[in-house]
Amino acid sequence: MPVEYADEGQVLAVNVPADLDVAARAAVALHVQRLAFAYRPQGVRLHVARPATDASLSILARVHRLCEALGIPLTLTTHPWNPAMAKAGAGHETAGAESEGSAAA
């Protein structure tokens, strides 16, 4: 399952695919954890497709717990993922509502 992410300066932006099975959910969550430890961002932004699926909500819960434990603010958005808008350093790797909201850490 492809996981797209971009290091946007102080923010790690991650696109969460909507069609994840149970094993892929765990792999994506672990991948986001590895990215957070590697980049040490000041914030994490998850891009989740609308409507939110059980899989994307599962990833959100796992990443929220991770960010809370690390003291990193987490932002959730349903705006479409646009990797062309990301700054240099963008990545594309494999890891097995039109409104914006914020989940406080």
All heavy atoms as an XYZ file, in Angstrom:
766
protein
N       0.845     -1.174      0.000
C       0.000      0.000      0.000
C       0.890      1.237      0.000
O       1.690      1.398      0.910
C      -0.888     -0.033      1.242
C      -1.839      1.124      1.371
S      -3.051      1.311      0.060
C      -3.828     -0.283      0.068
N       0.774      2.092     -0.989
C       1.634      3.271     -1.021
C       1.238      4.291      0.039
O       0.069      4.540      0.276
C       1.423      3.825     -2.424
C       0.096      3.313     -2.840
C      -0.084      1.999     -2.142
N       2.241      4.837      0.691
C       2.044      5.908      1.657
C       2.842      7.096      1.169
O       4.063      7.021      1.071
C       2.528      5.494      3.061
C       2.444      6.664      4.019
C       1.725      4.326      3.569
N       2.145      8.160      0.841
C       2.829      9.363      0.397
C       3.022     10.289      1.583
O       2.139     10.423      2.425
C       2.010     10.083     -0.678
C       1.907      9.295     -1.962
C       1.084     10.036     -3.000
O      -0.069     10.374     -2.685
O       1.607     10.267     -4.091
N       4.200     10.905      1.630
C       4.468     11.862      2.689
C       5.367     12.943      2.139
O       6.012     12.778      1.102
C       5.111     11.185      3.903
C       6.543     10.747      3.656
C       7.609     11.561      3.996
C       6.808      9.521      3.064
C       8.912     11.172      3.768
C       8.109      9.123      2.827
C       9.161      9.955      3.177
O      10.438      9.569      2.937
N       5.388     14.065      2.825
C       6.254     15.173      2.452
C       6.769     15.829      3.719
O       6.020     16.030      4.668
C       5.497     16.181      1.594
N       8.041     16.146      3.713
C       8.649     16.909      4.795
C       8.521     18.371      4.378
O       9.241     18.832      3.512
C      10.111     16.492      4.967
C      10.835     17.339      5.982
O      10.171     18.050      6.767
O      12.082     17.301      5.993
N       7.563     19.064      4.968
C       7.301     20.460      4.613
C       7.912     21.380      5.659
O       7.208     22.052      6.413
C       5.795     20.691      4.477
C       5.173     19.851      3.380
C       3.668     20.002      3.286
O       3.039     20.520      4.233
O       3.118     19.592      2.260
N       9.226     21.367      5.729
C       9.909     22.184      6.724
C       9.729     21.593      8.107
O      10.291     20.567      8.434
N       8.911     22.236      8.925
C       8.677     21.794     10.300
C       7.515     20.811     10.419
O       7.238     20.310     11.496
C       8.387     23.014     11.184
C       9.510     24.016     11.227
C      10.709     23.499     12.017
O      10.572     22.708     12.948
N      11.887     23.934     11.660
N       6.810     20.564      9.299
C       5.611     19.724      9.328
C       5.806     18.477      8.470
O       6.275     18.565      7.335
C       4.377     20.512      8.836
C       3.147     19.610      8.778
C       4.115     21.713      9.737
N       5.437     17.353      9.019
C       5.424     16.099      8.276
C       3.999     15.869      7.796
O       3.088     15.716      8.611
C       5.875     14.939      9.165
C       5.821     13.548      8.553
C       6.793     13.446      7.368
C       6.139     12.500      9.596
N       3.784     15.914      6.483
C       2.463     15.702      5.907
C       2.382     14.270      5.392
O       3.279     13.811      4.685
C       2.218     16.682      4.767
N       1.297     13.566      5.762
C       1.138     12.161      5.388
C      -0.249     11.965      4.793
O      -1.247     12.386      5.374
C       1.305     11.236      6.612
C       1.147      9.775      6.208
C       2.642     11.460      7.290
N      -0.295     11.326      3.633
C      -1.559     10.987      2.989
C      -1.955      9.578      3.413
O      -1.203      8.627      3.219
C      -1.415     11.058      1.469
C      -2.726     10.872      0.769
O      -3.746     11.403      1.190
N      -2.712     10.126     -0.314
N      -3.147      9.442      4.006
C      -3.619      8.144      4.475
C      -4.556      7.536      3.431
O      -5.628      8.088      3.186
C      -4.362      8.275      5.823
C      -4.906      6.933      6.271
C      -3.451      8.874      6.878
N      -4.168      6.428      2.819
C      -5.056      5.770      1.856
C      -6.332      5.291      2.547
O      -6.309      4.898      3.713
C      -4.240      4.574      1.354
C      -2.830      4.871      1.729
C      -2.900      5.729      2.950
N      -7.437      5.332      1.832
C      -8.730      4.971      2.422
C      -8.959      3.467      2.472
O      -9.669      2.974      3.336
C      -9.857      5.635      1.641
N      -8.360      2.729      1.552
C      -8.673      1.301      1.409
C      -7.601      0.415      2.041
O      -6.891     -0.293      1.362
C      -8.845      0.963     -0.066
C      -7.625      1.334     -0.891
O      -6.801      2.142     -0.409
O      -7.488      0.826     -2.012
N      -7.532      0.446      3.360
C      -6.529     -0.331      4.075
C      -7.172     -1.520      4.780
O      -8.228     -1.394      5.388
C      -5.848      0.537      5.137
C      -5.083      1.749      4.628
C      -4.638      2.601      5.806
C      -3.898      1.321      3.812
N      -6.501     -2.672      4.714
C      -6.957     -3.799      5.508
C      -6.261     -3.731      6.870
O      -5.473     -2.827      7.134
C      -6.692     -5.130      4.789
C      -5.221     -5.376      4.510
O      -4.357     -4.736      5.150
O      -4.922     -6.213      3.644
N      -6.538     -4.670      7.736
C      -6.015     -4.633      9.105
C      -4.488     -4.630      9.119
O      -3.867     -3.840      9.834
C      -6.565     -5.812      9.939
C      -5.916     -5.857     11.298
C      -8.074     -5.687     10.079
N      -3.865     -5.500      8.346
C      -2.396     -5.558      8.322
C      -1.798     -4.262      7.786
O      -0.787     -3.773      8.300
C      -1.932     -6.741      7.484
N      -2.424     -3.694      6.766
C      -1.918     -2.447      6.183
C      -2.064     -1.288      7.159
O      -1.220     -0.399      7.197
C      -2.635     -2.144      4.872
N      -3.122     -1.294      7.973
C      -3.298     -0.239      8.975
C      -2.112     -0.214      9.922
O      -1.550      0.836     10.225
C      -4.563     -0.471      9.794
C      -5.829     -0.294      9.049
C      -6.999     -0.573      9.965
N      -8.116     -1.068      9.179
C      -9.268     -1.413      9.677
N      -9.476     -1.354     10.976
N     -10.233     -1.833      8.896
N      -1.736     -1.375     10.410
C      -0.614     -1.461     11.338
C       0.678     -1.026     10.651
O       1.492     -0.323     11.245
C      -0.482     -2.877     11.877
N       0.855     -1.429      9.396
C       2.066     -1.061      8.658
C       2.137      0.447      8.436
O       3.208      1.051      8.573
C       2.100     -1.799      7.321
N       1.010      1.059      8.100
C       0.992      2.511      7.879
C       1.283      3.238      9.190
O       2.069      4.182      9.233
C      -0.354      2.967      7.270
C      -0.489      4.483      7.306
C      -0.475      2.459      5.840
N       0.669      2.803     10.286
C       0.914      3.435     11.579
C       2.386      3.323     11.968
O       2.995      4.292     12.437
C       0.029      2.815     12.649
N       2.990      2.157     11.760
C       4.408      1.969     12.052
C       5.269      2.851     11.157
O       6.252      3.440     11.601
C       4.794      0.500     11.887
C       6.249      0.149     12.173
C       6.613      0.490     13.618
C       6.487     -1.334     11.906
N       4.874      2.979      9.891
C       5.614      3.825      8.956
C       5.577      5.293      9.400
O       6.603      5.975      9.377
C       5.041      3.666      7.550
C       5.878      4.295      6.501
N       7.099      3.812      6.122
C       5.668      5.407      5.745
C       7.600      4.577      5.179
N       6.753      5.553      4.941
N       4.421      5.760      9.817
C       4.303      7.142     10.302
C       5.161      7.320     11.545
O       5.828      8.351     11.712
C       2.832      7.515     10.567
C       2.733      8.879     11.238
C       2.035      7.511      9.271
N       5.191      6.316     12.417
C       6.037      6.387     13.605
C       7.511      6.520     13.213
O       8.232      7.358     13.762
C       5.839      5.144     14.462
C       6.693      5.120     15.708
C       6.457      3.884     16.555
O       5.513      3.137     16.349
N       7.320      3.655     17.517
N       7.940      5.712     12.266
C       9.339      5.788     11.810
C       9.654      7.150     11.209
O      10.726      7.712     11.427
C       9.619      4.688     10.797
C       9.688      3.322     11.413
C       9.936      2.264     10.370
N      10.006      0.950     10.976
C       9.723     -0.160     10.344
N       9.355     -0.136      9.070
N       9.799     -1.318     10.963
N       8.706      7.694     10.420
C       8.902      9.022      9.831
C       9.009     10.088     10.916
O       9.853     10.990     10.836
C       7.754      9.361      8.881
C       7.703      8.573      7.574
C       6.389      8.849      6.842
C       8.893      8.922      6.689
N       8.173      9.991     11.939
C       8.202     10.973     13.027
C       9.541     10.932     13.753
O      10.104     11.977     14.079
C       7.053     10.722     14.003
N      10.077      9.737     13.983
C      11.375      9.628     14.641
C      12.507     10.093     13.727
O      13.478     10.671     14.195
C      11.630      8.197     15.111
C      10.811      7.800     16.308
C      10.120      6.612     16.327
C      10.728      8.627     17.419
C       9.362      6.239     17.421
C       9.977      8.266     18.532
C       9.287      7.075     18.529
N      12.379      9.856     12.434
C      13.432     10.252     11.492
C      13.463     11.764     11.255
O      14.530     12.373     11.224
C      13.239      9.526     10.153
N      12.294     12.371     11.089
C      12.230     13.798     10.740
C      12.128     14.713     11.958
O      12.426     15.895     11.857
C      11.046     14.074      9.804
C      11.291     13.579      8.404
C      10.731     12.384      7.968
C      12.088     14.283      7.520
C      10.957     11.914      6.684
C      12.325     13.830      6.235
C      11.758     12.645      5.818
O      11.983     12.182      4.553
N      11.673     14.191     13.076
C      11.480     15.004     14.286
C      10.730     16.302     13.965
O      11.208     17.397     14.245
C      12.818     15.340     14.935
C      13.625     14.152     15.354
C      13.025     13.545     16.576
N      13.882     12.441     17.042
C      13.515     11.635     17.983
N      12.363     11.784     18.568
N      14.297     10.660     18.365
N       9.528     16.193     13.394
C       8.795     17.390     12.986
C       8.218     18.154     14.184
O       8.084     17.599     15.278
C       7.654     16.825     12.137
C       7.389     15.489     12.748
C       8.763     14.976     13.148
N       7.891     19.409     13.937
C       7.211     20.226     14.943
C       5.704     19.987     14.901
O       4.980     20.415     15.783
C       7.520     21.709     14.718
C       8.986     22.047     14.886
C       9.466     21.756     16.304
O       8.836     22.173     17.268
N      10.562     21.026     16.420
N       5.235     19.319     13.834
C       3.824     19.000     13.689
C       3.636     17.910     12.656
O       4.497     17.699     11.800
N       2.525     17.203     12.750
C       2.164     16.174     11.778
C       0.790     16.528     11.228
O      -0.113     16.896     11.986
C       2.123     14.764     12.427
C       1.576     13.723     11.458
C       3.508     14.368     12.909
N       0.644     16.450      9.904
C      -0.646     16.693      9.261
C      -1.052     15.438      8.503
O      -0.336     14.973      7.625
C      -0.579     17.884      8.307
C      -1.939     18.209      7.693
C      -1.920     19.469      6.850
N      -1.059     19.312      5.693
C       0.049     20.008      5.473
N       0.448     20.924      6.325
N       0.774     19.796      4.394
N      -2.215     14.872      8.875
C      -2.749     13.705      8.182
C      -3.789     14.159      7.169
O      -4.709     14.903      7.507
C      -3.425     12.747      9.162
C      -2.541     11.906     10.067
C      -3.403     10.961     10.876
C      -1.516     11.139      9.284
N      -3.637     13.701      5.952
C      -4.632     13.927      4.903
C      -5.462     12.648      4.811
O      -4.937     11.588      4.502
C      -3.951     14.200      3.553
C      -3.261     15.517      3.518
N      -3.833     16.622      2.950
C      -2.060     15.907      3.992
C      -3.003     17.639      3.065
N      -1.922     17.236      3.697
N      -6.755     12.768      5.093
C      -7.662     11.623      5.092
C      -8.761     11.873      4.071
O      -9.351     12.953      4.037
C      -8.280     11.411      6.493
C      -9.247     10.254      6.497
C      -7.181     11.191      7.524
N      -9.035     10.870      3.247
C     -10.073     10.992      2.229
C     -11.452     11.031      2.869
O     -11.660     10.490      3.951
C      -9.993      9.826      1.248
N     -12.381     11.685      2.186
C     -13.772     11.708      2.638
C     -14.563     10.727      1.844
O     -14.326     10.608      0.655
C     -14.359     13.103      2.414
C     -14.248     13.951      3.601
C     -14.915     15.276      3.485
N     -16.006     15.377      2.538
C     -16.774     16.427      2.417
N     -16.583     17.445      3.178
N     -17.730     16.465      1.548
N     -15.502     10.053      2.388
C     -15.792     10.013      3.824
C     -14.743      9.178      4.544
O     -14.133      8.282      3.967
C     -17.161      9.343      3.887
C     -17.204      8.460      2.689
C     -16.406      9.180      1.624
N     -14.554      9.474      5.799
C     -13.583      8.724      6.592
C     -14.048      7.274      6.709
O     -15.225      6.999      6.871
C     -13.453      9.341      7.976
N     -13.105      6.376      6.588
C     -13.405      4.945      6.696
C     -12.946      4.436      8.065
O     -12.222      5.133      8.780
C     -12.676      4.154      5.603
O     -11.260      4.308      5.803
C     -13.049      4.646      4.210
N     -13.344      3.235      8.402
C     -12.865      2.622      9.649
C     -11.348      2.564      9.660
O     -10.716      2.803     10.687
C     -13.435      1.216      9.816
C     -14.920      1.219     10.108
O     -15.468      2.284     10.477
O     -15.547      0.151      9.969
N     -10.762      2.262      8.494
C      -9.304      2.162      8.391
C      -8.643      3.515      8.669
O      -7.672      3.595      9.421
C      -8.906      1.653      7.013
N      -9.153      4.577      8.051
C      -8.526      5.879      8.249
C      -8.719      6.360      9.693
O      -7.831      6.999     10.263
C      -9.043      6.906      7.242
O     -10.433      7.071      7.335
N      -9.845      6.055     10.300
C     -10.061      6.429     11.704
C      -9.136      5.640     12.622
O      -8.655      6.169     13.636
C     -11.524      6.219     12.094
C     -12.512      7.152     11.388
C     -13.935      6.786     11.772
C     -12.214      8.603     11.686
N      -8.856      4.390     12.278
C      -7.925      3.578     13.045
C      -6.520      4.180     12.988
O      -5.836      4.286     14.013
C      -7.910      2.149     12.508
O      -6.919      1.391     13.148
N      -6.103      4.577     11.792
C      -4.789      5.218     11.629
C      -4.756      6.516     12.427
O      -3.777      6.817     13.112
C      -4.489      5.496     10.147
C      -4.363      4.191      9.371
C      -3.235      6.355      9.994
C      -3.211      3.330      9.782
N      -5.824      7.313     12.335
C      -5.892      8.571     13.079
C      -5.707      8.319     14.572
O      -4.926      9.019     15.233
C      -7.221      9.276     12.820
C      -7.505     10.495     13.696
C      -6.450     11.569     13.502
C      -8.896     11.034     13.411
N      -6.385      7.326     15.116
C      -6.270      7.030     16.548
C      -4.838      6.642     16.917
O      -4.302      7.114     17.926
C      -7.238      5.917     16.929
N      -4.229      5.813     16.109
C      -2.854      5.371     16.398
C      -1.869      6.524     16.314
O      -0.988      6.674     17.166
C      -2.437      4.266     15.436
C      -3.188      2.977     15.647
C      -2.820      1.962     14.591
N      -3.661      0.795     14.673
C      -3.251     -0.430     14.381
N      -2.024     -0.642     13.983
N      -4.080     -1.437     14.484
N      -2.011      7.352     15.265
C      -1.087      8.479     15.087
C      -1.330      9.531     16.169
O      -0.390     10.158     16.662
C      -1.208      9.069     13.669
C      -0.385     10.336     13.526
C      -0.750      8.039     12.633
N      -2.581      9.706     16.576
C      -2.876     10.653     17.648
C      -2.171     10.233     18.930
O      -1.566     11.064     19.625
C      -4.385     10.752     17.873
C      -4.747     11.711     18.960
N      -5.044     11.294     20.241
C      -4.834     13.061     18.970
C      -5.301     12.348     20.995
N      -5.184     13.435     20.238
N      -2.241      8.944     19.274
C      -1.555      8.457     20.479
C      -0.046      8.676     20.367
O       0.601      9.089     21.335
C      -1.860      6.975     20.709
C      -3.249      6.732     21.263
C      -3.430      5.301     21.747
N      -3.232      4.307     20.694
C      -4.194      3.826     19.919
N      -5.435      4.250     20.069
N      -3.930      2.923     19.008
N       0.518      8.414     19.191
C       1.951      8.612     18.981
C       2.319     10.082     19.165
O       3.258     10.401     19.903
C       2.343      8.157     17.564
C       3.735      8.566     17.103
C       4.804      7.786     17.853
C       3.881      8.386     15.603
N       1.598     10.960     18.497
C       1.912     12.388     18.577
C       1.732     12.919     19.990
O       2.535     13.730     20.456
C       1.049     13.174     17.589
S       1.523     12.903     15.866
N       0.701     12.448     20.668
C       0.474     12.862     22.049
C       1.645     12.435     22.929
O       2.134     13.208     23.756
C      -0.832     12.265     22.555
C      -1.267     12.820     23.891
C      -2.640     12.310     24.268
O      -2.854     11.082     24.281
O      -3.509     13.153     24.527
N       2.122     11.233     22.751
C       3.245     10.726     23.545
C       4.534     11.494     23.266
O       5.353     11.686     24.163
C       3.453      9.241     23.276
N       4.701     11.947     22.019
C       5.913     12.675     21.634
C       5.785     14.182     21.817
O       6.744     14.912     21.591
C       6.266     12.363     20.175
C       6.625     10.917     19.864
C       6.856     10.725     18.371
C       7.865     10.500     20.661
N       4.582     14.641     22.148
C       4.371     16.082     22.311
C       4.357     16.832     20.996
O       4.734     18.002     20.939
N       3.914     16.168     19.934
C       3.870     16.771     18.597
C       2.419     17.087     18.254
O       1.563     16.193     18.318
C       4.442     15.811     17.530
C       5.887     15.462     17.840
C       4.316     16.411     16.137
C       6.454     14.369     16.943
N       2.111     18.344     17.888
C       0.740     18.665     17.475
C       0.347     17.875     16.223
O       1.157     17.672     15.316
C       0.787     20.156     17.165
C       2.007     20.663     17.846
C       2.972     19.512     17.884
N      -0.903     17.441     16.201
C      -1.448     16.688     15.070
C      -2.600     17.464     14.466
O      -3.488     17.926     15.182
C      -1.945     15.312     15.538
C      -2.703     14.470     14.515
C      -1.787     14.082     13.347
C      -3.286     13.236     15.177
N      -2.575     17.603     13.146
C      -3.658     18.249     12.421
C      -4.243     17.248     11.446
O      -3.514     16.512     10.786
C      -3.144     19.484     11.640
O      -2.558     20.388     12.557
C      -4.274     20.169     10.901
N      -5.553     17.222     11.361
C      -6.265     16.351     10.436
C      -6.922     17.221      9.379
O      -7.534     18.233      9.696
C      -7.336     15.557     11.191
C      -8.284     14.711     10.343
C      -7.523     13.570      9.689
C      -9.412     14.187     11.215
N      -6.795     16.823      8.129
C      -7.452     17.544      7.054
C      -8.072     16.562      6.076
O      -7.575     15.452      5.908
C      -6.495     18.497      6.321
O      -7.214     19.209      5.322
C      -5.340     17.753      5.668
N      -9.151     16.987      5.460
C      -9.771     16.190      4.412
C      -9.563     16.851      3.061
O     -10.119     16.411      2.078
C     -11.274     16.005      4.677
O     -11.887     17.285      4.776
C     -11.512     15.203      5.942
N      -8.752     17.908      3.043
C      -8.415     18.514      1.767
C      -7.639     17.496      0.940
O      -6.845     16.723      1.485
C      -7.573     19.777      1.968
C      -8.367     20.922      2.514
N      -9.060     21.785      1.721
C      -8.588     21.312      3.778
C      -9.676     22.673      2.473
N      -9.400     22.401      3.737
N      -7.841     17.494     -0.361
C      -7.149     16.511     -1.205
C      -5.627     16.625     -1.086
O      -5.087     17.717     -0.943
C      -7.607     16.873     -2.622
C      -8.856     17.649     -2.439
C      -8.733     18.351     -1.115
N      -4.987     15.488     -1.128
C      -3.516     15.429     -1.105
C      -2.998     16.012     -2.401
O      -3.454     15.641     -3.480
C      -3.078     13.980     -0.953
C      -1.603     13.760     -1.038
C      -0.919     13.219     -2.087
C      -0.621     14.048     -0.034
N       0.402     13.147     -1.791
C       0.625     13.649     -0.541
C      -0.696     14.603      1.236
C       1.802     13.792      0.186
C       0.481     14.732      1.951
C       1.710     14.333      1.440
N      -2.070     16.934     -2.311
C      -1.488     17.559     -3.491
C       0.022     17.562     -3.336
O       0.590     18.532     -2.844
C      -2.026     18.980     -3.672
C      -1.607     19.581     -4.989
O      -0.766     19.032     -5.688
N      -2.184     20.700     -5.322
N       0.690     16.477     -3.760
C       2.135     16.402     -3.564
C       2.899     17.473     -4.321
O       4.006     17.826     -3.947
C       2.504     15.000     -4.057
C       1.375     14.569     -4.907
C       0.161     15.297     -4.410
N       2.315     18.043     -5.369
C       2.988     19.113     -6.112
C       3.150     20.356     -5.245
O       4.047     21.161     -5.467
C       2.204     19.442     -7.374
N       2.286     20.522     -4.248
C       2.366     21.683     -3.365
C       3.419     21.481     -2.277
O       3.802     22.428     -1.602
C       1.011     21.942     -2.713
C      -0.126     22.205     -3.666
S      -0.304     23.909     -4.162
C      -0.515     24.741     -2.620
N       3.847     20.253     -2.086
C       4.819     19.969     -1.029
C       6.191     20.493     -1.422
O       6.551     20.538     -2.590
C       4.892     18.467     -0.773
N       6.961     20.865     -0.424
C       8.314     21.358     -0.670
C       9.236     20.198     -1.030
O       8.887     19.039     -0.915
C       8.846     22.052      0.580
C       8.116     23.319      0.911
C       8.723     23.952      2.130
C       7.987     25.247      2.448
N       8.524     25.919      3.615
N      10.431     20.530     -1.437
C      11.437     19.510     -1.757
C      11.642     18.608     -0.550
O      11.515     19.035      0.581
C      12.745     20.182     -2.134
N      11.956     17.369     -0.816
C      12.134     16.404      0.251
C      10.936     15.484      0.361
O      10.871     14.675      1.252
N      10.002     15.625     -0.569
C       8.813     14.782     -0.547
C       9.211     13.340     -0.799
O      10.179     13.064     -1.475
C       7.809     15.248     -1.587
N       8.436     12.431     -0.274
C       8.730     11.018     -0.448
C       7.500     10.248     -0.842
O       6.384     10.702     -0.688
N       7.717      9.081     -1.379
C       6.641      8.162     -1.726
C       7.182      6.780     -1.435
O       8.138      6.350     -2.046
C       6.293      8.299     -3.208
C       5.215      7.347     -3.633
N       3.897      7.703     -3.653
C       5.272      6.066     -4.029
C       3.182      6.659     -4.088
N       3.999      5.669     -4.308
N       6.604      6.135     -0.431
C       7.107      4.828     -0.031
C       5.965      3.856      0.136
O       4.810      4.241      0.178
C       7.882      4.941      1.289
C       9.128      5.796      1.154
C       9.973      5.756      2.390
O       9.693      4.946      3.288
O      10.919      6.530      2.471
N       6.301      2.615      0.278
C       5.301      1.585      0.492
C       5.387      1.097      1.925
O       6.465      0.797      2.415
C       5.536      0.401     -0.476
O       5.460      0.911     -1.796
C       4.500     -0.666     -0.276
N       4.243      1.026      2.594
C       4.199      0.562      3.976
C       3.195     -0.564      4.108
O       2.891     -1.030      5.157
C       3.828      1.700      4.902
N       3.247     -1.539      3.351
C       2.349     -2.683      3.523
C       0.926     -2.117      3.374
O       0.289     -2.671      2.595
N     -14.534     15.213      5.272
C     -15.383     16.188      5.253
C     -14.609     17.356      4.713
O     -13.456     17.516      5.036
C     -15.935     16.303      6.663
N     -14.706     18.068      3.866
C     -14.002     19.171      3.230
C     -13.549     20.196      4.268
O     -13.177     21.308      3.929
C     -14.884     19.854      2.194
C     -14.175     20.883      1.359
C     -13.669     20.345      0.033
O     -12.573     19.818     -0.010
O     -14.398     20.470     -0.936
N     -13.666     19.889      5.533
C     -13.298     20.831      6.580
C     -11.986     20.382      7.190
O     -11.527     19.278      6.991
C     -14.387     20.897      7.639
O     -14.525     19.631      8.238
N     -11.375     21.272      7.931
C     -10.169     20.933      8.640
C     -10.477     20.880     10.114
O     -11.298     21.622     10.621
C      -9.079     21.982      8.407
C      -8.306     21.753      7.122
C      -7.085     22.638      7.088
O      -7.246     23.831      6.835
O      -6.003     22.119      7.333
N      -9.801     20.027     10.797
C      -9.940     19.942     12.244
C      -8.581     19.748     12.847
O      -7.611     19.499     12.158
N      -8.503     19.862     14.119
C      -7.230     19.692     14.800
C      -7.437     18.803     16.010
O      -8.398     18.969     16.737
C      -6.664     21.051     15.229
O      -5.472     20.870     15.917
N      -6.554     17.868     16.170
C      -6.585     17.009     17.349
C      -5.459     17.488     18.252
O      -4.299     17.382     17.897
C      -6.390     15.551     16.961
N      -5.792     18.046     19.356
C      -4.775     18.586     20.256
C      -3.996     17.463     20.905
O      -4.544     16.450     21.300
C      -5.433     19.447     21.334
N      -2.700     17.676     21.008
C      -1.850     16.671     21.629
C      -1.818     16.821     23.107
O      -2.100     17.792     23.681
C      -0.432     16.760     21.064
